Amino acid sequence: MREPSLRQLEALMAVVEAGTVSRAAEVLRISQPAASKLIQDLEADTGLQLFERESGRLVPTGRGMRLYEEVERVFGGVHQLARAVDAIRREEHGHLLIGAMPALSGPFIARVIANFRKRHPDVFVSIEARSSQFLTEAVLLRRLDLALVISCLEHPSAHVEPLRCPPAIVALPPGHRLSKRRELTPDDLKDEPFVAFAPTGTMRSKVDAVFERFGQRPKIVIEATTAPNVAALVAAGLGVTIADPIALESAGDQITVRPFRPVIDFNYGIIRPVRARNSKLVEDFVEDVHAAALSPMLRV
């Protein structure tokens, strides 16, 4: 009896997972006879019949599968260790944990990170897209370095600052008749099918309040909870909407946008721990967030 070699165990896993010796040989980048020899030596060294020969194929026995499962478990631990080593190496260059509510987790955050990595190409960035409440709690628990949210609660262990955005715009399907207007008001939109945000959303309450001031109500035909869904519905020609341009960036050139009057301001918030780790990286990331908010992809 001899201890099986690492290469023999790799051959065992390859044959079980690939199904044939020839495919296993391709995975191992060796010849088929060499792969067969590794299996034969493994059986000889362990004294176990690991495979049965059926119609020219190797079929794992019960013992073969038990050994395979044990090897898989050990190899899994090795791979996990390798991932841990990789994470430690990345942290030497810096690692930022960023949270973003769904409306900001698409093209907007991609633009922010693209600019940030120009200054810090070696920094590893992780993004978590969740609700504002979840992200705020994660920042307070120091699981995130900073988060972009819709509302921020004052807290002694958190630093909060507003993210000023361009005012809300009207989004129209391509070729819509109102796209000829330079700007639009509630009177212009009162008879148009309207794609609205959910009643509990901040944008919904702001839009409803403006329409009420004009003695109007939007003709709501569809409600959706996320900005990407609203944008997609408008792009499909199912109605018009009013939203901040950052939230509608996912629609790209699939919609037409026009200024809305009266102005509706819609500001997000940046929340981060008071004593954040990687504070210089966090400061630079916040700068890029502000810069991206002032230059949305959608132009009116």
WOMO-V898347 format. One record per residue. RES is the residue in three letters. OMEGA is omega as a letter, one per 20 degrees, with the letter a starting at -180 (999 if undefined). NEAR is the number of other C-alpha atoms within 12 Angstrom. Layout:
# WOMO-V898347
((RES | OMEGA | NEAR) (RES | OMEGA | NEAR))
This chain:
# WOMO-V898347
((MET | r | 11) (ARG | r | 13) (GLU | r | 15) (PRO | r | 24) (SER | r | 18) (LEU | a | 16) (ARG | r | 23) (GLN | r | 31) (LEU | r | 33) (GLU | r | 30) (ALA | r | 42) (LEU | a | 46) (MET | a | 38) (ALA | a | 33) (VAL | r | 34) (VAL | a | 35) (GLU | a | 24) (ALA | r | 22) (GLY | r | 22) (THR | r | 29) (VAL | a | 36) (SER | r | 26) (ARG | r | 24) (ALA | r | 31) (ALA | r | 30) (GLU | r | 20) (VAL | a | 23) (LEU | a | 26) (ARG | r | 18) (ILE | r | 21) (SER | r | 18) (GLN | r | 22) (PRO | r | 17) (ALA | r | 21) (ALA | r | 32) (SER | a | 30) (LYS | r | 21) (LEU | r | 31) (ILE | r | 41) (GLN | r | 27) (ASP | r | 26) (LEU | r | 31) (GLU | r | 30) (ALA | a | 19) (ASP | a | 20) (THR | a | 21) (GLY | a | 17) (LEU | r | 24) (GLN | a | 24) (LEU | a | 31) (PHE | r | 31) (GLU | r | 21) (ARG | r | 16) (GLU | r | 11) (SER | r | 8) (GLY | a | 13) (ARG | r | 19) (LEU | r | 29) (VAL | a | 25) (PRO | r | 31) (THR | r | 20) (GLY | r | 16) (ARG | r | 20) (GLY | r | 28) (MET | r | 23) (ARG | r | 20) (LEU | r | 28) (TYR | a | 28) (GLU | r | 20) (GLU | r | 17) (VAL | r | 26) (GLU | r | 21) (ARG | a | 15) (VAL | r | 18) (PHE | r | 18) (GLY | r | 15) (GLY | r | 14) (VAL | r | 14) (HIS | r | 14) (GLN | r | 14) (LEU | r | 14) (ALA | r | 14) (ARG | r | 14) (ALA | r | 14) (VAL | r | 14) (ASP | r | 16) (ALA | r | 19) (ILE | r | 15) (ARG | a | 16) (ARG | a | 19) (GLU | r | 20) (GLU | r | 15) (HIS | a | 18) (GLY | a | 25) (HIS | r | 30) (LEU | r | 38) (LEU | a | 33) (ILE | r | 39) (GLY | r | 38) (ALA | r | 40) (MET | a | 33) (PRO | a | 31) (ALA | a | 37) (LEU | a | 44) (SER | a | 33) (GLY | a | 27) (PRO | a | 28) (PHE | a | 37) (ILE | r | 39) (ALA | r | 25) (ARG | r | 28) (VAL | a | 35) (ILE | r | 34) (ALA | r | 20) (ASN | a | 22) (PHE | a | 29) (ARG | r | 22) (LYS | r | 15) (ARG | a | 17) (HIS | a | 22) (PRO | a | 17) (ASP | a | 18) (VAL | r | 28) (PHE | a | 25) (VAL | r | 31) (SER | a | 25) (ILE | r | 28) (GLU | r | 30) (ALA | a | 26) (ARG | r | 25) (SER | a | 25) (SER | a | 31) (GLN | r | 22) (PHE | a | 25) (LEU | r | 37) (THR | r | 40) (GLU | r | 27) (ALA | r | 29) (VAL | a | 37) (LEU | r | 29) (LEU | r | 19) (ARG | r | 25) (ARG | r | 24) (LEU | r | 35) (ASP | r | 42) (LEU | a | 48) (ALA | r | 51) (LEU | a | 48) (VAL | a | 39) (ILE | r | 35) (SER | a | 26) (CYS | r | 29) (LEU | r | 24) (GLU | a | 18) (HIS | a | 17) (PRO | a | 13) (SER | a | 19) (ALA | r | 28) (HIS | a | 27) (VAL | r | 28) (GLU | a | 27) (PRO | r | 25) (LEU | a | 30) (ARG | a | 26) (CYS | r | 29) (PRO | a | 30) (PRO | a | 32) (ALA | a | 38) (ILE | r | 40) (VAL | r | 46) (ALA | a | 51) (LEU | r | 44) (PRO | r | 33) (PRO | r | 24) (GLY | a | 19) (HIS | a | 26) (ARG | a | 17) (LEU | r | 27) (SER | r | 23) (LYS | r | 16) (ARG | r | 20) (ARG | r | 18) (GLU | a | 25) (LEU | r | 30) (THR | r | 31) (PRO | r | 34) (ASP | r | 23) (ASP | a | 28) (LEU | a | 35) (LYS | a | 24) (ASP | a | 18) (GLU | r | 33) (PRO | a | 27) (PHE | r | 36) (VAL | a | 40) (ALA | r | 40) (PHE | a | 35) (ALA | a | 22) (PRO | a | 19) (THR | a | 15) (GLY | a | 24) (THR | a | 26) (MET | r | 35) (ARG | a | 33) (SER | r | 21) (LYS | a | 28) (VAL | r | 40) (ASP | a | 30) (ALA | r | 19) (VAL | r | 28) (PHE | r | 26) (GLU | r | 16) (ARG | r | 16) (PHE | a | 19) (GLY | a | 13) (GLN | r | 21) (ARG | r | 24) (PRO | r | 34) (LYS | a | 23) (ILE | r | 27) (VAL | a | 20) (ILE | r | 26) (GLU | r | 28) (ALA | a | 25) (THR | a | 23) (THR | a | 32) (ALA | r | 38) (PRO | r | 32) (ASN | r | 27) (VAL | a | 41) (ALA | a | 44) (ALA | r | 30) (LEU | r | 33) (VAL | r | 41) (ALA | r | 30) (ALA | r | 22) (GLY | a | 26) (LEU | r | 27) (GLY | r | 35) (VAL | r | 45) (THR | r | 52) (ILE | a | 50) (ALA | r | 45) (ASP | a | 46) (PRO | r | 46) (ILE | a | 44) (ALA | a | 44) (LEU | a | 42) (GLU | a | 39) (SER | a | 34) (ALA | r | 32) (GLY | a | 27) (ASP | r | 22) (GLN | r | 24) (ILE | r | 35) (THR | a | 38) (VAL | r | 40) (ARG | r | 33) (PRO | r | 32) (PHE | r | 34) (ARG | j | 25) (PRO | a | 23) (VAL | r | 22) (ILE | r | 30) (ASP | a | 25) (PHE | a | 31) (ASN | r | 31) (TYR | r | 33) (GLY | r | 34) (ILE | a | 41) (ILE | a | 43) (ARG | r | 44) (PRO | r | 33) (VAL | r | 24) (ARG | a | 20) (ALA | r | 25) (ARG | a | 22) (ASN | a | 25) (SER | r | 19) (LYS | r | 19) (LEU | r | 30) (VAL | r | 34) (GLU | r | 25) (ASP | r | 24) (PHE | r | 37) (VAL | r | 34) (GLU | a | 22) (ASP | r | 28) (VAL | r | 38) (HIS | a | 31) (ALA | r | 24) (ALA | a | 31) (ALA | a | 35) (LEU | a | 24) (SER | a | 22) (PRO | a | 31) (MET | a | 28) (LEU | a | 33) (ARG | r | 24) (VAL | 999 | 26))
